[in-house]
Amino acid sequence: MYTNNEGQTKTIETFNVTRDGWYGIGTDKKGNAILHNRSADPKNDATYHIINRHAEQYGQGTPSFTISDIYSPFPKQYNSTFIENGQPGPALPSVVKRQGDYDQGAEFHVGGWFITTEGNKKLAGTYGCFSIIDPNQVKKTVEDAIKNNEANTKPSNDEMKMFAKDLKSAENEQKKDFGKSKSTEITINKRQYDEVKTVPNHN
């Protein structure tokens, strides 16, 4: 959204974003997989500021944007070790550990299936960032997502580029109305529902 110098607010554009980063940390005593979600889900609708931009991220051929700190908690009891048969095991790698409930290095970047600069199709994940997803990849059920597999999925590259274009448009309007650059604000709506599932071991 954008607010001009007369206090009038309008929406520049809306996009689909991921906010879930699943990480397997072991199994419980029954053999069920223990997955923890390094989610970037705000408690309520939240506004973030673009504080840095990158021409390209990790060979993905699309821009990315570092944002202001996001609320992204990780349960303390599972923030140190893998779990083996329900008991603490080896130490977790540093990439999945979280100090406190806020992520200071979060970004907006391309999400889901995307095309690399070499022309390869890959799947982008997230550990607490927001990823821009092409609408074609957004499905209501797991079954729908499975049917919409890699072979017939439209990549998110163009969606990410449109996101960057709209950010630039907002910045240009700010310069026109205020005579100087200001940080761009993006509002993330709280998801409509939360669901917790236990996934049984099918081995």
N, C-alpha and C positions, 0 to 999 in steps of 0.2 A: 504494500500500500504506500501511497505518497500523499503528503500533506503540503499544499502550496502555501505561499506567504499570506493568503487570505483565510487560512484555517480550513480550507476545503480538502477533504480526503477522498481519494479514489484508489481503486485497486489497479495496479499495473498489469498483473497477471497472476495466475495461480498454477502450482505445480504439485505433482505427487512426490512425496519423499519417504524413503525408508527411515526407520528409527530403531531397528532391531539388529543386534549383533550377537548371534548365538555362538557360544564357545563351550565345547565339550570338556568337562573336567574329570570325567571318570564314570564309575557306575556305583550304584548302591549295593547292598548285600544280596538283593534279589536279582541283580544283573541288569536292572533298568538304567538306561543312560541318564546321567545328570548333566543337563544343559543349563547354562546361565546366560541371561540376556543382558548384554552390555548396552542397554537401551538409552537413547537420548530423548526419552519421552518427557516433556514438561508436565508438571503437575496440573497446570492450567495453561490456557493459551499464553504463549510467551513470545516476546520480541527479542531478536538477536541483531547484532550489528556486524556488518562486514568490516573486518579490520585489516585484511590483507588479501591480495589476489595473486594467483600463480598462473603463468602462461600455460603450463601443462603439468599434469600430475602422473607420475609413475608410468610414463609411456602410454597413457590412455588417449592422448590426442585431443583432450578437452581441458578447458580451464578448471580451476578449483579455487575455493575461497575460504580462508580462515575466518572464523567467527568468534564472537565474544563467548565467554564461559557458558557452558550448558549444564543443566542439572542432569546427572547421569550416574546414579548410585550403583554400587556393586556390593552385595552382601559381605560384611566383614568376615563372617565365618568361612566364606569360600574365596577369600581374596589373598590366600597365601599358598595353598597346596592343592595338588590333584587329589581326588578321592578314589581310594581303592577298596572295594568291598565295604563301602560305607565309612571307611576310616581315612584320616589324612595320609597322603602319600608324598611323592616328590614335589618340589617347589614349582609353582606356576611361573611361566616366563614373564618377564617384566612387562611385555606388551599388553597383557590382560589385567595387570594389577592397577588399582585405582586408589589414589590418596584422597580421601574425602569424597564428597558427593558431586563434585563438579569437574568437568573435563575442560582443561585450558587449551587444548590443541585441536579442538573439533573443527570440522570443515563441512562445506557443501561441496560434494564432488559427484561424478557420474556413478550411477548405481545399476544393479542388475546386470543383464547382458549388455556388453559394449564391444566396440571394435577398437583394437589397439592400433598404434601408428604403423605396425607391420601388417595390418589387415587381418589379424587373428581375432576370433570371437572369444571373449573371456567373461567370467562372472565376477563382478565386484561385490565385496562384502563391506561391512562397517563394524568398527569397534567404538561406537559412541559418536559417530558423525551422522550428518544427514546426507543421504544420497538421492540424487534426482533420477527418477524412474520414468521411462516411457509409459504412457497410459496403456499400451498394448500388453504390458507385463503385469498390470495390476489385476489380480483375480480375487474373487470372494471366497473361494474354497481351495483347499489343498488339491483336491481332485482336478479342479479347473487349471491350477498351476501346472500340474503334471502333464495334462493334455497339451498345454501351451509350452512345449519343450523348446530346447535350444534351436531346433531346426526351423521352427516357424515363429520365432520371437523377433520382433523389431528391436534393434539395439537402442540404447539410451543416448547415444552421442548427440543426435540432433536436438533432443530435449534439453541436454545440458548446455548446448550452444545457445539455444533460445533463452535459457535461464540467464546466461551471461549477457546476452543482448539486452534483455529487459532490465537487468541491473544497470547496464550502461545508460539506458534510456532514462531510468530514474535519476541517475547521477547528473545527466545533462539537464533535466528539469530542475534539479536543485540549484545548479549553477545559474540557470536562467532566472529563477525566482529569487534566489538569495544572494547571487553574485559571488558565491564561494562554494567550495566542495564541503559536503557534510557526510557523515557516515550513513550508509544505506541500511534501512531497517527492514527486517523480514519477520513476519509473524507466522509461527508454527501453531496450528490448531491441535489441541489435545485430541488424541484418538477417541473414537466414539465408544469403544469398548476395550476391555482387557480380558484376556482368557489365559488360563494356566492349564497346561496339559501334562500328563505323565505318559511318556512314550515307553511301552514295554519292549523288552529285548526279544527279538524274533529269531535269534540264532538257535 
